[in-house]
Amino acid sequence: MSSNFQSSIHFLLNKLGYKEISHTSTIVRDALRRSFAKFGEGHVANLFFDHMSEIYGLREDQYLVRFELVEKSLSSLFGSSVNILFAILKEELLAVSDVKSDDYDTGDAVSDLHRILYHIAEDKVLRFVEELPSHEHITLLYGDKSSKDKVINAYLGSEHYHDVPKAILYANSTRFRQPNYRVDGIAYSELEVESKEEKRQQRKFSLEKLAIKINEIHGRNKTQLPTRIVGEGDNWFIDNGYLNELLDLEKALGRKVKDRMCYLCVYDSSRITEEQLESLASCHGFIVADNPMVIYQSSN
């Protein structure tokens, strides 16, 4: 997936009223302010932020999570001397992260900055997903498959939830099981039933069948922690002509799940339209997007 396409996902979420709450933008803003001061240009910080908002038409929390935009603007303002500023910014970000400086010392400050910020953003998202409380219904819109794997493993693989029943809806039977945690697998295709319409035999998706399976798994939960459910490839619904059933499921779950469980929906963002995304987003209070990893919360 191109970075430009994934950038459009972030911009669309902003357009839909979702705001970044992982605070990556705050970390970048504060590190930039300190860097400007050490660079001897502390007075231009506010001017720079106003300039960014004006040229990109975005709020501060929107453009600061897109470091390529910050890099481009800094380079145009400071020319060749920007490398000194980048080196200072790198040290400021290392000071507030848990990464080892030796792991981010390639000699290319810009490349190192991108990797440090990626790590900071990813760490915040994975902690959020791992600690997700009861009743939450969130979605992941991924452009990079490694992001999907990391988020699902954080969600299901936490030692804290070792004794909690977990289930994963999957499309590919060879990929859903992981050796480091126990999980019930439910194939999407298991939830189809035969239906006769207009004298023709057809397959239909059964929300009732899904509810029975999830209730059976949730019924085994003897802890005070939420049962964890994930649909690891919910594009399956759209690919198989079940968009209406998918929207019915998302609406039935609502932004807050009624029972003591939490639900993670996972979509390949390159395979859903803007219109579909708008409909799906309305059912989730929180949305995670990648490249970079960001947590968004609905302002509605």
Contacts in CASP RR format, 6 or more apart in sequence:
PFRMAT RR
TARGET T0000
AUTHOR 0000-0000-0000
METHOD contacts of the structure
MODEL  1
MSSNFQSSIHFLLNKLGYKEISHTSTIVRDALRRSFAKFGEGHVANLFFD
HMSEIYGLREDQYLVRFELVEKSLSSLFGSSVNILFAILKEELLAVSDVK
SDDYDTGDAVSDLHRILYHIAEDKVLRFVEELPSHEHITLLYGDKSSKDK
VINAYLGSEHYHDVPKAILYANSTRFRQPNYRVDGIAYSELEVESKEEKR
QQRKFSLEKLAIKINEIHGRNKTQLPTRIVGEGDNWFIDNGYLNELLDLE
KALGRKVKDRMCYLCVYDSSRITEEQLESLASCHGFIVADNPMVIYQSSN
1 143 0 8 1.000
1 144 0 8 1.000
1 269 0 8 1.000
1 270 0 8 1.000
1 291 0 8 1.000
3 68 0 8 1.000
3 291 0 8 1.000
5 269 0 8 1.000
5 270 0 8 1.000
6 143 0 8 1.000
6 144 0 8 1.000
6 269 0 8 1.000
6 289 0 8 1.000
6 290 0 8 1.000
6 291 0 8 1.000
7 66 0 8 1.000
7 291 0 8 1.000
9 141 0 8 1.000
9 143 0 8 1.000
9 269 0 8 1.000
9 277 0 8 1.000
9 289 0 8 1.000
10 62 0 8 1.000
10 65 0 8 1.000
10 66 0 8 1.000
10 289 0 8 1.000
10 294 0 8 1.000
11 58 0 8 1.000
11 62 0 8 1.000
12 274 0 8 1.000
12 277 0 8 1.000
13 281 0 8 1.000
13 287 0 8 1.000
13 289 0 8 1.000
13 296 0 8 1.000
14 58 0 8 1.000
14 59 0 8 1.000
14 62 0 8 1.000
16 278 0 8 1.000
16 281 0 8 1.000
16 298 0 8 1.000
17 298 0 8 1.000
17 299 0 8 1.000
17 300 0 8 1.000
18 281 0 8 1.000
18 287 0 8 1.000
18 296 0 8 1.000
18 297 0 8 1.000
18 298 0 8 1.000
18 299 0 8 1.000
19 61 0 8 1.000
19 296 0 8 1.000
19 297 0 8 1.000
19 299 0 8 1.000
20 61 0 8 1.000
20 62 0 8 1.000
20 65 0 8 1.000
20 294 0 8 1.000
20 295 0 8 1.000
20 296 0 8 1.000
21 295 0 8 1.000
21 296 0 8 1.000
21 297 0 8 1.000
22 121 0 8 1.000
22 124 0 8 1.000
22 125 0 8 1.000
22 128 0 8 1.000
22 293 0 8 1.000
22 294 0 8 1.000
22 295 0 8 1.000
23 124 0 8 1.000
24 64 0 8 1.000
24 65 0 8 1.000
24 117 0 8 1.000
24 120 0 8 1.000
24 121 0 8 1.000
24 124 0 8 1.000
24 292 0 8 1.000
24 294 0 8 1.000
25 60 0 8 1.000
25 61 0 8 1.000
25 62 0 8 1.000
25 64 0 8 1.000
25 65 0 8 1.000
26 61 0 8 1.000
27 93 0 8 1.000
27 96 0 8 1.000
27 120 0 8 1.000
28 64 0 8 1.000
28 65 0 8 1.000
28 67 0 8 1.000
28 70 0 8 1.000
28 93 0 8 1.000
28 117 0 8 1.000
29 49 0 8 1.000
29 60 0 8 1.000
29 64 0 8 1.000
30 96 0 8 1.000
31 89 0 8 1.000
31 92 0 8 1.000
31 93 0 8 1.000
31 96 0 8 1.000
32 45 0 8 1.000
32 48 0 8 1.000
32 70 0 8 1.000
32 89 0 8 1.000
33 42 0 8 1.000
33 45 0 8 1.000
34 92 0 8 1.000
35 85 0 8 1.000
35 88 0 8 1.000
35 89 0 8 1.000
35 92 0 8 1.000
36 42 0 8 1.000
36 44 0 8 1.000
36 45 0 8 1.000
36 48 0 8 1.000
36 85 0 8 1.000
37 45 0 8 1.000
38 88 0 8 1.000
39 84 0 8 1.000
39 85 0 8 1.000
39 88 0 8 1.000
48 73 0 8 1.000
48 74 0 8 1.000
48 77 0 8 1.000
49 60 0 8 1.000
51 73 0 8 1.000
51 77 0 8 1.000
52 58 0 8 1.000
52 60 0 8 1.000
52 63 0 8 1.000
52 64 0 8 1.000
52 69 0 8 1.000
52 70 0 8 1.000
52 73 0 8 1.000
53 59 0 8 1.000
53 60 0 8 1.000
53 63 0 8 1.000
55 73 0 8 1.000
56 62 0 8 1.000
56 63 0 8 1.000
56 69 0 8 1.000
63 69 0 8 1.000
63 70 0 8 1.000
64 70 0 8 1.000
65 121 0 8 1.000
65 292 0 8 1.000
65 294 0 8 1.000
66 292 0 8 1.000
67 113 0 8 1.000
67 114 0 8 1.000
67 117 0 8 1.000
67 292 0 8 1.000
68 114 0 8 1.000
71 86 0 8 1.000
71 110 0 8 1.000
71 113 0 8 1.000
74 82 0 8 1.000
74 85 0 8 1.000
74 86 0 8 1.000
75 82 0 8 1.000
78 85 0 8 1.000
83 109 0 8 1.000
86 109 0 8 1.000
86 110 0 8 1.000
86 113 0 8 1.000
87 109 0 8 1.000
89 109 0 8 1.000
89 113 0 8 1.000
90 104 0 8 1.000
90 109 0 8 1.000
90 112 0 8 1.000
90 113 0 8 1.000
90 116 0 8 1.000
93 113 0 8 1.000
93 116 0 8 1.000
93 117 0 8 1.000
93 120 0 8 1.000
94 101 0 8 1.000
94 104 0 8 1.000
94 116 0 8 1.000
96 120 0 8 1.000
97 116 0 8 1.000
97 119 0 8 1.000
97 120 0 8 1.000
97 123 0 8 1.000
98 123 0 8 1.000
99 116 0 8 1.000
99 119 0 8 1.000
99 120 0 8 1.000
104 112 0 8 1.000
104 115 0 8 1.000
104 116 0 8 1.000
105 112 0 8 1.000
106 112 0 8 1.000
117 292 0 8 1.000
118 292 0 8 1.000
118 293 0 8 1.000
121 292 0 8 1.000
121 293 0 8 1.000
121 294 0 8 1.000
122 150 0 8 1.000
122 292 0 8 1.000
122 293 0 8 1.000
124 293 0 8 1.000
124 295 0 8 1.000
125 151 0 8 1.000
125 288 0 8 1.000
125 293 0 8 1.000
125 294 0 8 1.000
125 295 0 8 1.000
126 150 0 8 1.000
126 151 0 8 1.000
126 154 0 8 1.000
126 293 0 8 1.000
127 154 0 8 1.000
128 288 0 8 1.000
128 295 0 8 1.000
129 138 0 8 1.000
129 151 0 8 1.000
129 154 0 8 1.000
129 155 0 8 1.000
129 264 0 8 1.000
129 288 0 8 1.000
130 154 0 8 1.000
130 155 0 8 1.000
130 157 0 8 1.000
130 158 0 8 1.000
130 160 0 8 1.000
132 138 0 8 1.000
132 155 0 8 1.000
132 226 0 8 1.000
132 228 0 8 1.000
132 262 0 8 1.000
132 264 0 8 1.000
133 226 0 8 1.000
133 262 0 8 1.000
134 225 0 8 1.000
134 226 0 8 1.000
134 257 0 8 1.000
134 260 0 8 1.000
134 261 0 8 1.000
134 262 0 8 1.000
135 226 0 8 1.000
135 256 0 8 1.000
135 257 0 8 1.000
135 258 0 8 1.000
135 259 0 8 1.000
135 260 0 8 1.000
135 261 0 8 1.000
135 262 0 8 1.000
136 256 0 8 1.000
136 257 0 8 1.000
136 262 0 8 1.000
136 263 0 8 1.000
136 285 0 8 1.000
136 286 0 8 1.000
137 253 0 8 1.000
137 254 0 8 1.000
137 255 0 8 1.000
137 256 0 8 1.000
137 257 0 8 1.000
137 262 0 8 1.000
137 263 0 8 1.000
137 265 0 8 1.000
137 283 0 8 1.000
137 284 0 8 1.000
137 285 0 8 1.000
138 262 0 8 1.000
138 263 0 8 1.000
138 264 0 8 1.000
138 265 0 8 1.000
138 284 0 8 1.000
138 285 0 8 1.000
138 286 0 8 1.000
138 287 0 8 1.000
138 288 0 8 1.000
139 264 0 8 1.000
139 265 0 8 1.000
139 266 0 8 1.000
139 267 0 8 1.000
139 280 0 8 1.000
139 281 0 8 1.000
139 284 0 8 1.000
139 286 0 8 1.000
139 287 0 8 1.000
139 288 0 8 1.000
140 147 0 8 1.000
140 148 0 8 1.000
140 151 0 8 1.000
140 264 0 8 1.000
140 265 0 8 1.000
140 266 0 8 1.000
140 267 0 8 1.000
140 287 0 8 1.000
140 288 0 8 1.000
140 289 0 8 1.000
140 290 0 8 1.000
141 267 0 8 1.000
141 269 0 8 1.000
141 272 0 8 1.000
141 277 0 8 1.000
141 287 0 8 1.000
141 288 0 8 1.000
141 289 0 8 1.000
141 290 0 8 1.000
142 148 0 8 1.000
142 151 0 8 1.000
142 266 0 8 1.000
142 267 0 8 1.000
142 268 0 8 1.000
142 269 0 8 1.000
142 289 0 8 1.000
142 290 0 8 1.000
143 268 0 8 1.000
143 269 0 8 1.000
143 270 0 8 1.000
143 290 0 8 1.000
143 291 0 8 1.000
144 290 0 8 1.000
144 291 0 8 1.000
147 290 0 8 1.000
147 291 0 8 1.000
147 293 0 8 1.000
148 232 0 8 1.000
148 266 0 8 1.000
148 268 0 8 1.000
151 264 0 8 1.000
151 266 0 8 1.000
151 288 0 8 1.000
152 168 0 8 1.000
152 230 0 8 1.000
152 232 0 8 1.000
152 264 0 8 1.000
152 266 0 8 1.000
153 178 0 8 1.000
153 180 0 8 1.000
155 228 0 8 1.000
155 230 0 8 1.000
155 264 0 8 1.000
156 166 0 8 1.000
156 168 0 8 1.000
156 178 0 8 1.000
156 181 0 8 1.000
156 183 0 8 1.000
156 228 0 8 1.000
156 230 0 8 1.000
157 178 0 8 1.000
157 180 0 8 1.000
157 181 0 8 1.000
160 225 0 8 1.000
161 225 0 8 1.000
161 228 0 8 1.000
162 181 0 8 1.000
163 222 0 8 1.000
163 223 0 8 1.000
164 221 0 8 1.000
164 223 0 8 1.000
164 225 0 8 1.000
164 226 0 8 1.000
164 227 0 8 1.000
164 228 0 8 1.000
165 184 0 8 1.000
165 217 0 8 1.000
165 218 0 8 1.000
165 219 0 8 1.000
165 220 0 8 1.000
165 221 0 8 1.000
165 227 0 8 1.000
165 228 0 8 1.000
166 181 0 8 1.000
166 182 0 8 1.000
166 183 0 8 1.000
166 184 0 8 1.000
166 217 0 8 1.000
166 227 0 8 1.000
166 228 0 8 1.000
166 229 0 8 1.000
166 230 0 8 1.000
167 183 0 8 1.000
167 184 0 8 1.000
167 185 0 8 1.000
167 186 0 8 1.000
167 213 0 8 1.000
167 214 0 8 1.000
167 217 0 8 1.000
167 227 0 8 1.000
167 228 0 8 1.000
167 229 0 8 1.000
167 230 0 8 1.000
168 176 0 8 1.000
168 183 0 8 1.000
168 184 0 8 1.000
168 185 0 8 1.000
168 186 0 8 1.000
168 229 0 8 1.000
168 230 0 8 1.000
168 231 0 8 1.000
168 232 0 8 1.000
169 185 0 8 1.000
169 186 0 8 1.000
169 187 0 8 1.000
169 188 0 8 1.000
169 210 0 8 1.000
169 229 0 8 1.000
169 230 0 8 1.000
169 231 0 8 1.000
169 232 0 8 1.000
169 233 0 8 1.000
169 234 0 8 1.000
170 176 0 8 1.000
170 185 0 8 1.000
170 186 0 8 1.000
170 187 0 8 1.000
170 188 0 8 1.000
170 231 0 8 1.000
170 232 0 8 1.000
170 233 0 8 1.000
171 187 0 8 1.000
171 188 0 8 1.000
171 189 0 8 1.000
171 232 0 8 1.000
171 233 0 8 1.000
171 236 0 8 1.000
173 187 0 8 1.000
176 183 0 8 1.000
176 185 0 8 1.000
176 232 0 8 1.000
177 183 0 8 1.000
177 185 0 8 1.000
184 217 0 8 1.000
186 210 0 8 1.000
186 213 0 8 1.000
188 233 0 8 1.000
188 236 0 8 1.000
188 237 0 8 1.000
188 240 0 8 1.000
190 209 0 8 1.000
190 213 0 8 1.000
191 205 0 8 1.000
191 206 0 8 1.000
191 209 0 8 1.000
191 210 0 8 1.000
191 213 0 8 1.000
192 203 0 8 1.000
192 204 0 8 1.000
192 205 0 8 1.000
192 206 0 8 1.000
193 203 0 8 1.000
193 204 0 8 1.000
193 205 0 8 1.000
193 206 0 8 1.000
193 209 0 8 1.000
194 201 0 8 1.000
194 202 0 8 1.000
194 203 0 8 1.000
194 204 0 8 1.000
195 201 0 8 1.000
195 202 0 8 1.000
195 203 0 8 1.000
195 204 0 8 1.000
196 202 0 8 1.000
204 245 0 8 1.000
205 237 0 8 1.000
205 240 0 8 1.000
205 242 0 8 1.000
205 245 0 8 1.000
207 245 0 8 1.000
207 248 0 8 1.000
207 249 0 8 1.000
207 252 0 8 1.000
210 249 0 8 1.000
214 229 0 8 1.000
214 261 0 8 1.000
217 227 0 8 1.000
217 229 0 8 1.000
218 227 0 8 1.000
218 259 0 8 1.000
218 260 0 8 1.000
218 261 0 8 1.000
219 227 0 8 1.000
221 227 0 8 1.000
221 260 0 8 1.000
221 261 0 8 1.000
224 260 0 8 1.000
226 260 0 8 1.000
226 261 0 8 1.000
226 262 0 8 1.000
227 259 0 8 1.000
227 260 0 8 1.000
227 261 0 8 1.000
227 262 0 8 1.000
228 261 0 8 1.000
228 262 0 8 1.000
228 264 0 8 1.000
229 261 0 8 1.000
229 262 0 8 1.000
229 263 0 8 1.000
229 264 0 8 1.000
230 263 0 8 1.000
230 264 0 8 1.000
230 265 0 8 1.000
230 266 0 8 1.000
231 264 0 8 1.000
231 265 0 8 1.000
231 266 0 8 1.000
232 266 0 8 1.000
233 266 0 8 1.000
233 267 0 8 1.000
233 268 0 8 1.000
234 246 0 8 1.000
234 265 0 8 1.000
234 266 0 8 1.000
234 267 0 8 1.000
235 267 0 8 1.000
235 268 0 8 1.000
235 271 0 8 1.000
235 272 0 8 1.000
236 242 0 8 1.000
237 243 0 8 1.000
237 245 0 8 1.000
237 246 0 8 1.000
237 249 0 8 1.000
238 246 0 8 1.000
238 271 0 8 1.000
238 272 0 8 1.000
238 276 0 8 1.000
239 271 0 8 1.000
243 276 0 8 1.000
246 280 0 8 1.000
247 279 0 8 1.000
247 280 0 8 1.000
247 283 0 8 1.000
250 265 0 8 1.000
250 280 0 8 1.000
250 283 0 8 1.000
250 284 0 8 1.000
251 283 0 8 1.000
253 263 0 8 1.000
253 283 0 8 1.000
254 283 0 8 1.000
255 283 0 8 1.000
255 284 0 8 1.000
255 285 0 8 1.000
255 298 0 8 1.000
257 263 0 8 1.000
265 280 0 8 1.000
265 284 0 8 1.000
267 280 0 8 1.000
269 277 0 8 1.000
269 289 0 8 1.000
272 280 0 8 1.000
281 287 0 8 1.000
281 298 0 8 1.000
284 298 0 8 1.000
285 297 0 8 1.000
285 298 0 8 1.000
286 295 0 8 1.000
286 296 0 8 1.000
286 297 0 8 1.000
286 298 0 8 1.000
287 295 0 8 1.000
287 296 0 8 1.000
287 298 0 8 1.000
288 294 0 8 1.000
288 295 0 8 1.000
288 296 0 8 1.000
289 296 0 8 1.000
END
